[in-house]
Amino acid sequence: METAHLRIAITTNSLLHMDANFAAAKQMVVYDVDRERSEFVDVVPFMRGARKGPGGGPDADGKCPMMDMEDDDGTGVDPTIERVEALKGCSVLFTMEMSDLAAMRVHQAKVFPVKSYQQRSIDEIIGQLQELLNTSPPLWLRRVMCDGKGARLPLEDQEL
């Protein structure tokens, strides 16, 4: 996008709704969103998909997918690395749930995590975000706005 915008990521199993938690999502969709329009950018599939239906939850062994937030999943690979790397260039992550450790890693990647406890359609998320941009965006939202080239805009340069 050539105007000030946000690049957002949304965790999803269905590609239509935010319906998965960070640790168990099959994929993330990425959009650029400005005050009037949105533009689909990419879908990022994960090698380690969800263990159970929408929103994750315990698997057949009763193991919680949030256990994935440990440093090692038994294969010698940190399972959060690919998910945090997929957020590169994004300003905001919308997800169902995430552990405190995952939220800290996302925040260290300079991405603002927004957690929800209910499924929402991707169109609804984008619409509410545009409504915030067109009224009076909260400070956290203004801090993550990007220029047309994807660089973060200082607050004093924003025309909201």
Buried (B, 14 or more C-beta within 10 A) or exposed (E): BEEBBBBBBBBBBBEEBBBBBBBBBBBBBBBBBBBEEBEEBEEBEBEBEBBBEBBBBEBEEEEBBBEBBEEEBEEEEBBBEEBBEBBEBBBBBBBBBBBEBBBEBBEEBEBBBBEEEEBBEBEEBBEEBBEBBEEEBEEEBBBBBBBEEEEEBEEEEEEB
